[in-house]
Amino acid sequence: MDSILIVDDNRQILEQLKELLTLEGYQVAFIPQGDFLFQRLDNGNFDLLLLDINLPGRSGIEWLREVKAHPKHQNLPVIMITGEDERTTLSQCFDLGANDYIQKPINEIALKARVRTAITAKRYQEQQLAMEKQKALQSRMMMLSAQMNPHFIFNALSSIQFYLLENDTPAALNFFAEFAGLMRKTLDNSSKPFITVSEELVFLGKYLALEKERFQGRFEYSISEELEDPDSTHIPPMLLQPYLENAIVHGFRDLDHKGKIELQLTEADGVVTAIIRDNGIGRKAAAKLRTGSAHRSVAMSNTKTRLELLKAAYQEGDFNVEIHDLEENGKALGTEITIRFAGDLH
C-alpha cells in the first residue's frame, strides 16, 4: 500500500485529505507542522509528501529545500499545498524540486489525479534505477567471469603441449577436440549473466573429465544434484569451476593416495547450496607447496566478488562462501567448500 505524509496546520484540510486519500487506498499520516518532519520521514517509508506552503514558523518552501537537500529523502516526490495563486511562489517551489501543487479549496478530481501521477512516476523511476543497477552489476559479473577464462585455457593448452611433447598425437587430438567443444561453451556462457544449473553441471562434468585425463586418472569425481527443477534454476557461469580447479591443482598435489572430489547441489527454502568436498592434502600443506598463487588468487577473489555483487543486486538473497578444513586428530583429510546462492536468479 502506498503511503503518504501530509504536513498542514489546517485541521479541516488534513481531515479532508485523509478521507479522500484513504478511500483511494492510500495509507495516510499527517503532522500539523514541520518540526517533526524528518523524524516522521526517517521512521516511515513514505511514497509521497504533501507539504503546505504557509506553515507556522518555517515555511513549507524552507522545509522543501531541506527535504531535497537530504541524501535519503531527496528523491521523495513532493506536492505543495497552497491557498495562493502566485506564480513566483510556485516557480520557486518547482525550482527547489517540487513535483506538483494543489490549491485550496481542494479539488477532489485534481487531487486524486496529481497524487496518482506523482506516485506512478516515482515507481517508474525506481524500476528504471533498479534495472540500470542490475545491468551494471551483471556486466561487472560477466567481466569477472571473463577474467577467469584465460587461466582455464592456459592449463588446458599445457596439457595438449604435454601430449605433443610425448609424441602421443592421438591423445593430443582427442584432448584438443574435447577442449575445443568445452571452450566454445565457455565463450558462449561468458556472455550470459546466468545459465541453468543443468547446463552448468554438464559443463563441469566435461571439465572434470578433461582434468582427469590431464592428470592421468589420479583422481575420481562425482556430481549430484537434488534440485526441484535444475532446468529452470539459474547460476552465474564459472561460479563453481575455480573451486574445483583449485582442489585438483593444489589439493591433489603430492597426494599419496588417489584423489576424490565431490560436487553436491541441494535446495531448501529458496536457497541453492553447492558443496565441493575433496580428500586432498589440505589448505595448509597446499600453501607450503604453492609457488605462484597469482592465478588462483584472481580466480578466488573474482568469485567472492561476484557473490558480493549478487548479494547487492538481490538484497533478500543468500549469497556466501564458506571454506572448512577437514581434519582428524590433527591430520588433514581435505577441504569442504560451501557456496550458497538464491534459487530465483534470472
C-alpha positions in Angstrom: 0.0 0.0 0.0 1.4 3.4 -1.0 2.0 5.7 1.9 1.5 9.5 2.0 2.6 12.0 4.6 0.7 15.3 4.9 2.1 18.4 6.6 -0.6 21.1 7.1 -1.6 23.2 10.1 -5.3 23.4 8.9 -7.2 20.7 10.7 -10.1 20.8 8.2 -7.7 20.4 5.3 -6.0 17.5 7.0 -9.2 15.7 7.6 -10.4 16.2 4.1 -7.2 15.0 2.5 -7.0 12.0 4.8 -10.6 10.9 4.0 -10.2 11.4 0.2 -6.9 9.6 0.0 -7.8 6.8 2.4 -10.8 6.0 0.2 -8.4 5.7 -2.7 -6.5 3.0 -0.9 -3.5 5.1 0.4 -2.1 4.8 3.9 -2.1 8.4 5.2 -0.2 10.0 8.1 -0.1 13.7 9.0 1.6 16.3 11.2 0.4 19.9 11.8 3.9 21.5 11.4 7.3 20.8 10.0 9.2 20.5 13.3 8.8 16.7 13.3 9.0 16.3 9.5 12.4 14.5 9.3 11.6 12.3 12.4 8.5 11.0 10.6 10.3 10.6 7.3 13.1 8.6 8.9 10.7 6.4 10.8 8.3 5.8 7.9 8.6 4.6 4.4 6.6 7.2 2.5 6.0 7.4 -1.2 4.7 11.0 -1.3 4.9 14.2 0.7 2.0 16.7 0.7 3.5 19.9 2.1 1.6 23.1 2.8 3.5 26.3 1.8 2.1 28.5 4.6 3.1 26.6 7.7 3.6 28.4 11.0 7.2 29.2 11.8 9.3 27.9 9.0 7.5 27.9 5.7 6.8 24.9 3.5 9.3 26.3 1.0 12.1 26.1 3.6 11.2 22.6 4.5 11.0 21.6 0.8 14.6 23.0 0.4 15.8 20.8 3.3 14.0 17.7 2.0 15.5 18.0 -1.4 19.0 18.5 0.0 18.7 15.4 2.2 20.5 12.4 0.7 18.0 9.9 2.0 14.8 11.9 1.0 15.8 13.9 -2.0 14.0 11.6 -4.4 10.8 11.6 -2.4 8.1 13.3 -4.6 6.6 16.4 -3.1 3.3 18.1 -3.9 2.9 21.6 -2.5 -0.4 22.7 -1.0 -1.2 26.4 -1.4 -4.0 28.8 -1.0 -2.2 31.3 -3.2 -2.1 31.7 -6.9 1.2 33.4 -7.1 3.4 32.3 -10.0 6.6 33.5 -8.3 6.0 31.3 -5.2 5.1 28.2 -7.3 8.0 28.8 -9.6 10.3 28.9 -6.5 8.8 25.6 -5.4 9.4 23.9 -8.7 13.0 25.3 -8.8 13.6 23.6 -5.5 12.3 20.2 -6.8 8.6 20.1 -6.1 6.8 17.7 -8.4 3.4 19.4 -8.4 0.9 21.5 -6.5 -2.7 21.6 -5.4 -4.7 24.7 -4.5 -7.1 25.2 -1.6 -10.0 24.7 -1.6 -9.1 21.1 -2.6 -10.5 19.9 -5.9 -11.1 16.1 -5.4 -10.5 15.1 -9.0 -7.3 17.2 -9.3 -6.0 15.8 -6.0 -6.5 12.2 -7.0 -5.0 12.6 -10.4 -1.9 14.5 -9.2 -1.2 12.1 -6.3 -1.6 9.1 -8.6 0.7 10.7 -11.2 3.4 11.6 -8.7 3.5 8.1 -7.1 3.4 6.4 -10.5 6.3 8.5 -11.7 8.2 7.5 -8.5 7.6 3.8 -9.0 8.7 4.1 -12.7 11.9 5.9 -11.7 12.7 3.3 -9.0 12.2 0.5 -11.5 14.4 2.1 -14.1 17.1 2.7 -11.5 16.9 -0.9 -10.3 17.1 -2.1 -13.9 20.1 0.0 -14.6 21.8 -1.1 -11.4 21.2 -4.7 -12.2 22.5 -4.3 -15.7 25.7 -2.7 -14.3 26.1 -5.5 -11.8 25.6 -8.2 -14.4 28.1 -6.5 -16.7 30.7 -6.5 -14.0 30.0 -10.1 -13.1 30.4 -11.1 -16.7 33.7 -9.2 -16.8 34.9 -11.1 -13.8 33.9 -14.4 -15.3 35.8 -13.5 -18.5 38.9 -12.7 -16.4 38.9 -16.3 -15.1 38.7 -18.0 -18.5 42.4 -17.3 -19.6 43.6 -19.4 -16.6 41.4 -22.3 -17.5 42.5 -22.0 -21.2 46.2 -21.9 -20.2 46.0 -25.1 -18.2 44.2 -27.0 -21.0 46.7 -25.9 -23.6 49.5 -27.0 -21.3 48.0 -30.5 -21.4 47.9 -30.5 -25.2 51.5 -29.5 -25.2 52.4 -32.3 -22.9 50.8 -34.9 -25.2 52.7 -33.4 -28.2 56.0 -33.5 -26.4 55.3 -37.1 -25.5 54.6 -37.8 -29.2 51.2 -39.0 -28.3 49.4 -37.4 -31.3 46.1 -39.4 -31.0 45.7 -38.4 -27.3 46.6 -34.8 -28.2 43.9 -34.7 -31.0 41.3 -36.3 -28.8 42.0 -33.9 -25.9 42.0 -31.0 -28.3 38.6 -32.0 -29.7 37.1 -32.2 -26.2 38.8 -29.0 -25.2 37.5 -27.1 -28.3 33.9 -28.1 -27.5 34.3 -27.0 -23.9 36.0 -23.8 -25.0 33.0 -23.0 -27.3 30.7 -23.5 -24.4 32.9 -21.4 -22.1 32.9 -18.5 -24.5 29.2 -18.8 -25.1 28.4 -18.8 -21.3 30.8 -15.9 -20.6 28.4 -13.6 -22.5 25.5 -14.5 -20.2 24.8 -13.4 -16.7 23.2 -16.7 -15.8 22.8 -20.2 -17.2 20.7 -23.1 -15.9 22.1 -25.4 -13.3 21.6 -28.3 -15.8 23.9 -26.5 -18.3 26.4 -25.7 -15.6 26.6 -29.3 -14.4 27.1 -30.6 -18.0 29.9 -28.1 -18.5 31.5 -29.0 -15.1 31.2 -32.8 -16.0 33.1 -32.2 -19.2 35.7 -30.0 -17.5 36.3 -32.6 -14.8 36.7 -35.3 -17.4 39.3 -33.3 -19.2 41.1 -32.6 -15.9 41.1 -36.3 -15.0 42.6 -37.1 -18.4 45.1 -34.3 -18.0 46.2 -35.7 -14.6 46.3 -39.2 -15.9 43.4 -40.5 -13.8 45.0 -39.6 -10.4 41.6 -38.6 -9.1 37.9 -39.6 -9.3 35.0 -37.3 -9.2 31.2 -37.3 -8.8 28.4 -34.8 -9.4 25.0 -35.0 -7.9 22.0 -32.6 -7.5 18.7 -32.7 -5.6 17.0 -29.6 -7.0 13.3 -29.3 -7.7 13.9 -28.1 -11.3 17.5 -27.8 -12.4 16.4 -26.8 -15.9 14.8 -23.6 -14.6 17.2 -22.8 -11.7 19.9 -20.4 -12.7 23.5 -19.9 -11.7 26.3 -17.5 -12.8 28.6 -19.3 -15.2 32.1 -20.2 -13.9 31.0 -19.7 -10.3 31.9 -23.2 -9.2 34.7 -24.1 -11.6 37.5 -22.2 -9.9 36.9 -24.1 -6.6 37.0 -27.4 -8.5 40.2 -26.4 -10.3 41.8 -25.3 -7.0 41.0 -28.6 -5.4 42.5 -30.6 -8.3 45.6 -28.4 -9.0 46.6 -27.7 -5.4 44.7 -30.1 -3.2 45.8 -33.2 -5.1 49.4 -32.1 -5.5 51.9 -34.6 -3.9 48.9 -36.7 -2.7 50.0 -40.2 -1.6 46.6 -41.7 -2.4 44.0 -41.4 -5.2 42.2 -38.1 -5.1 38.5 -37.8 -4.9 36.3 -34.7 -5.4 32.6 -34.5 -4.9 30.1 -31.8 -6.0 26.7 -31.9 -4.5 23.9 -29.4 -5.1 20.8 -29.2 -2.9 18.0 -26.7 -2.5 16.0 -25.6 0.6 13.8 -22.5 1.3 14.7 -20.9 -2.0 18.5 -21.2 -1.5 20.7 -23.4 -3.5 23.7 -24.9 -1.7 26.7 -26.3 -3.6 29.2 -28.3 -1.6 32.6 -29.2 -3.1 34.5 -31.7 -1.0 37.9 -33.2 -1.7 40.3 -35.6 0.1 43.4 -33.6 -0.8 46.4 -32.5 1.2 44.5 -29.6 2.8 45.0 -25.8 2.6 48.0 -25.6 5.0 50.1 -28.1 3.1 49.0 -26.7 -0.3 50.0 -23.2 0.8 53.5 -24.5 1.6 53.9 -26.2 -1.8 52.4 -23.4 -3.9 55.0 -21.2 -5.5 52.9 -19.0 -7.8 49.5 -18.3 -6.5 48.6 -15.2 -8.6 46.2 -17.0 -10.9 44.5 -18.8 -8.0 44.1 -15.5 -6.1 42.5 -13.8 -9.0 40.0 -16.7 -9.6 39.1 -17.0 -5.9 38.9 -13.2 -5.4 36.7 -12.8 -8.5 34.3 -15.5 -7.4 34.0 -13.9 -4.0 33.4 -10.5 -5.6 30.7 -12.0 -7.9 28.9 -13.3 -4.9 29.1 -9.9 -3.2 27.7 -8.3 -6.4 24.8 -10.8 -6.4 24.1 -10.0 -2.8 23.9 -6.3 -3.7 21.6 -6.9 -6.7 19.4 -9.4 -4.8 19.3 -7.9 -1.3 17.0 -10.6 0.1 19.0 -13.5 -1.3 21.6 -15.6 0.5 25.0 -15.4 -1.2 28.1 -16.6 0.6 31.0 -19.0 0.5 32.5 -20.9 3.5 35.7 -23.0 3.5 36.3 -25.7 6.1 39.4 -27.8 6.6 38.6 -31.5 7.1 40.8 -32.9 9.8 41.0 -35.9 12.1 43.4 -36.0 15.1 45.3 -33.1 13.5 45.7 -34.8 10.2 44.4 -33.1 7.1 41.7 -35.1 5.3 40.8 -32.5 2.6 38.7 -29.4 2.2 35.0 -28.7 2.1 33.7 -25.6 0.4 30.0 -24.5 0.7 28.6 -21.9 -1.7 25.1 -20.6 -1.3 23.1 -18.5 -3.8 19.5 -17.6 -4.3 17.4 -20.1 -6.3 15.4 -17.5 -8.2 18.2 -15.8 -10.2 17.2 -14.6 -13.7 
